[in-house]
Amino acid sequence: MNLYIFNETSCAAVYGIGSYIRELKEALCHSHIKVCMVCLMSKKPHFLIEEIDGIRYWHFPIRITQQWKTDYQKLIELYHRNVVYLFKLYIEDKNNLIFHFNDNQSVKLVEELKKKFNCKIVTTIHCYSWRSKMFGNYSYLTTLFSSEGNYQYNELTEDNNESYRIEKAFFETVDYIICLSKNTQQLLQNDFQIASNKTTVIYNGLTKRDPISDKSLLRQKYHIQSNLLIILFVGRLDDIKGLSHAIRAFRVILDTLPQCHFIIAGNGVFDKYMKECEDIWMHVTWTGLISKDKLYDLYSIADIGIMPSFHEQCSYVAIEMMMHGIPIIGSTSTGLKEMIIDGETGLHIPVIENNNKAEIDTSLLANKMLHLLQHPEERKNMGINARNRYLCLYSKDVFRKYMLNFYSHLYDI
């Protein structure tokens, strides 16, 4: 079986999609599947096929970036046709071909591949374009659909109109769709009218790392006082992640628990969120984008994790927190709701959907944070349950089993 996994050079490669592809490659090691990586929009200066650790990497660069400022759609279609042309020339073994996409936009590329190859085409849905633009406000989305299921034009949502049209065409064109949450699968069936037998749910998996048991040594390493209660946020500094709500809630709990410290790990627009921290700067640490080893140290130190996101599919941050035995206070947005069991592995914070807005009750979030911080035994038990949930649903071994089974059934191997 010959599997070609598509990736596109972008900021997403640093975050969720990049993690997914890395874990997928790891999971398929020493299997019956021959893995090749397809790097679109590559930074390599010319078309290149290279082999690294038994995996072939196909690099398709952009040669003249100035051209992309003119007719983008026409040029991207030409780019995709050239990709298929080079595949036709250089793919040696065309038996049991699988092309695995990780975006929802490449309709023309999928169509060209189907014309030229006897193949199976699958995709993993990492996000919907409209979700980010509308802060995951599904209630508002449903008001934009007519009774016939057509997307209604609205000047404020013109971009979402186009995104929906492109994504629907893409989902109809591919052979199978991997959903990272039941929420995503349900939306595909209800609003995109995709048949249930074309979709499957396979949660993200993560290579196991045991948390460091001696937190005191780590606290000494990072000069953190032993009596401080650590709240941890990990992710892009972006409105979609709900960081403003987290900072405002933290400000509230400081009045009751001044021995709290908030660590924010991630890159983004710092100035905006620094203003939210006015007068409490000394209680907040900003790390920026840090190495995985240092991030895992912070997980081992943290007392609670906070994820007031407005949109998540199957968050690697949530999986990492569970793997390290951290109870999470997370929003009820999209896939995050099913990852966290309320009262068992963490606490839910409802997303309030109002007209075309989505919000989180900062006072309620502060109360839930305060509750966990003031009840260490409950916090400990939730952490143990979170770790067990990771082992049962989100470990690399579980992910490997389901992915191998999925690929094998495509050709009944």
Order of alpha helices (4+ residues) and beta strands (2+ residues): beta-alpha-beta-beta-beta-alpha-beta-alpha-beta-alpha-alpha-alpha-beta-alpha-beta-alpha-beta-alpha-beta-alpha-beta-alpha-beta-alpha-beta-alpha-beta-beta-beta-alpha-alpha-alpha
